[in-house]
Amino acid sequence: MDTFELHRGTAALLVSLPHDGSRIPEQLAERMTPVARTAPDTDWHVSRLYAFARQLGASVLVPRYSRYVVDLNRSSDDVSLYPGQNTTGLCPAVRFNGEPVYLDGQAPTQAEITDRVRRYWQPYHDALQAELERLVSAHGRALLWEGHSIRGSELPFLFPGRLPDLNLGTADGASCSPQVQLGLEAVLGEQREFDWVANGRFKGGYITRHYGAPAKGVDAVQLEISQRCYMDEDSTRYLPERAAPLQRLLEDLLVNALAMTAQR
């Protein structure tokens, strides 16, 4: 089954967009609430935001299916990334606002979750691992960039108050080299258009934490972007004029991080 698209590039850079997909199989959608069927917690338009990355020579990995089918940025055993805090799981039963994904009595069984891991989760991770190995073999090192976005105005179920525009996650510095993190923070600190935080509410998900291994040649970074920076959060309409300065900053960040990775 064709569950993802992988574009192989020439640079030591893999851009992974694990929540870009929005498809939901018809039989599954029938068990969901009307709102959930529209996949409202999708990382809308991140493929469009990062379209420039191919011109940098990046490999780009994008799923076709919604995180409601299976969340590719969770471990296959569904261990919480943020113990003690509200989160959504491997096959989410609640939305980001705490409301149910499924109609009463229609949530997936453990057997169904296991099947979804096999059908959707494993192929994405196999492709991600193989591409990182290819890039490290070709270049000696690789940068894994996890591109994410989230409705950032208010989501009290997940976090209090307003989420910053840009949320850099490096597992508190464990998923990338100090040079890469310091370089990214320097780029963010030099601009004034977007507020930002490093290793705040979002420290990097499973992919960043699992594949980031600077000692083995892989620097991994997650960037969670508040969707107000590039789209209308209510209609989910992409706003090119609003997105343009963000894309310029994203390009600066990727170029800097790739340079820092290459210098090691």
N, C-alpha and C positions, 0 to 999 in steps of 0.2 A: 504494500500500500504506500502511496506517495504522500508521506507525512511532513516532509520538509524540502527546502530548496537550499543547495549549497553552491555558491559561486566560489571557485578556487582562484585566488589571486597570486601575485608574485612577491608581495612584501611579507615581512615577518609579523603580520597582523591578521588576527581573526576577530571579526565583529560578530558577536552572537546576540540575537534578538529573540529570546525564548518566549516572550509574551506578545509578540506581534500577531500571531495567528488568531483568527476569530471564527473559524468554521466550527460547527457543532453538528455531529451526525443527526439525521432526522429522528431516528428512534430514541436518541438520548434527549433531544430538545423537547419531545413530547412529554417527558417526565419532569420538565423544569417549569418554573414560574414564568409567566409571560415576559417579565423584565429580564430574567436571567437568559432567556432565549436570544436576546440581543447582545449578549456577551459584554455587558457594560464595563467590566474591569479589564478590558483589553488595553494593551499599551499602544493606543491608537497612533498610527502614522509614523512609528519609529523607523520603519524601512525607508520612508520618504525623507525623514530627517537625516538619516545616515547614508543616503544615496551617493553622496560625494565620496564616501570611503572607497568605492571601487576605483575611482580615479587615483587614489593613493596606493593602489595595488593590493588592497585588503581582500582577504577572503571574507565572505558574508554568509552566515548560517541563519535561516529563517524558517520557523515552523508554519504549517498551514492551519493547525487546529488550536482552538481556544484553551486557555489555562483551565477552563471549567471541565474539559475532557480529562486532562492531566496537567499538573503544573511542572513544567520541565526544570524549574529552578528550585525544586524541592528534592530531597533525597528519596530514593525509592522505598525506604523504610519509614518515611514520613516523620522523622525526628524533627522537632521544632527548632527553627533557627533562632528564635527569640524566646527562650523559656520564661514563663511568667507573664508574657504579653499576649494580647489578642493577635492571632494571625489566621490565615486561611491555609488549608492543608494540601496534600498531594492531589486529591480529587475534591476540590472545595465543596463543602456543604453550605457555606455561607458566603455572601458577597462582602466586599470591603466595608459596606455600611452595616454589617451584621445581620442583614435580612437573608432569608433562605434562598438557596439556589434551586432546590427541588420542591415539588409538590409533596404533600404529606405522604409518608410511606414509600417514597420513590428514590431515596438516597442510595448510592451504589453499595453493594455488598463487598466484603473483602475479596471474594473471588473475582468480582468485576474489576475492582481496583488493580488486582494482580494482572488481569488481562490487559487493562489499559496501559500499564507499565510496559508490558511486552510489545504491544502494538504501536504505541506512540512515544513513550519515554525512552526506551532503550535505543531505538534507531537514531534519535537525535543525539544521544550521548555517545553512541558508537561513532557517529560522524564527527562530532566535536573532538573526541579523543584522537581519532585518526588524522584529522586535519592539523591538530596541534603537533602531533608526532611528525607529520610531513614538514611543517614549517620549521620545527626545531632541527630536523635532519638537514634541511636546506640552508638554514641561516645560523644555526648554533643557538639561537634563542627565539622566543616568540612572545608577542603581546596579545593577550586575550582581553578584549574589551566587551563588557556586558552592557548592552544598551537597553535601558528601561525607562518607562514613564508612568506617572500615576496622577489621578485626579488630586490636586494638591490644595484646593481651597480649604476644605474641612472634611476630615474623616475621623471623627472622634472614636470610632470603634478601634482604629489602629493607632492613632497618635493624637495628643492634645494640640489644639491651636493650629497654626498655619505651618505647613511644611516649607522649608526653603526652596528656592527655585531649582538649585542643583545640589544633589546629595551624593557625594563621592564615597564609595565604600571599598576598603581594602582589608577587611577583616582585622581592623586595628593595626594595619601595617604588615600583617603576616602573608598576604597574598601577592605582594610585589616588593621589589627592592626599595630601599629608602630613597634612592635617586629618582625613581619613577614617581613616587608619591610626592617628594619635595618639588619636582618639576611641575607636576599637575597643580599643586597648591600655589606655586608661583604664578602660573598662567591665570588661575582663578583670582588670585589676589591682585593682579594688575588690572583687571577689568572692573567696571562699576555698574554694569547694566543688570547683572543677575546676582542675587545673594546666594550664598552657598555654605555648606558645612561638610567636613570630612569625618566619616565614621560616627555619624549621629544616629538617628533612628534606623537608618538603613546602612549596615556595615558591609553589605555584600551577601548575596544569597548562596545557595548550595554550589552553583557553578563556580563562582568566584573563589569560594573557600576550598572546594574540592580540587579544582584544577590549578589554582594558583600555587606554584612551587618555584619560587625564584632560585633556589639552590639547584634545581634541575632544569633551569632554562626557561621557565614560563612565568611571566609577570601577568597577573590577572587583576583587573579593575572593574568595578561596577559603577555606573552613573545612573542614578534615578532622577529623572527630570519631572518637575511639576508641569502638568499638561497646559496650564494657563500660559506658559511661556511660548507656545506655538500653535494653539488651537482654541476653539471655543469649547469649554468643558461641557456645556449643556447640550449643544447640538452635535458635538464631536467633529465639527467642521475644521479642516486644516486651514490655517491662516498664513499664507506664504510671506506676507510682509512682516508679520510678527516673528515668523520662524527664521527669517534671513539672518539677523544678528546672532541668533542661537547657533545656527549652522556654522557661521564663521568661527565662533568660539569652540564648537565641537571639533572643527578641523584643526584649530590651534592646539587643542588638548591632545588629539590623536598624533599629530606630527611631533609634539614635544615628547609624549610618552614613548613613541616608537624610537625617537633619537636616543632617549635615555636608556631604553632597552638595548639598543645596538652598541652603546658605549661600554657595556659591561663585559 
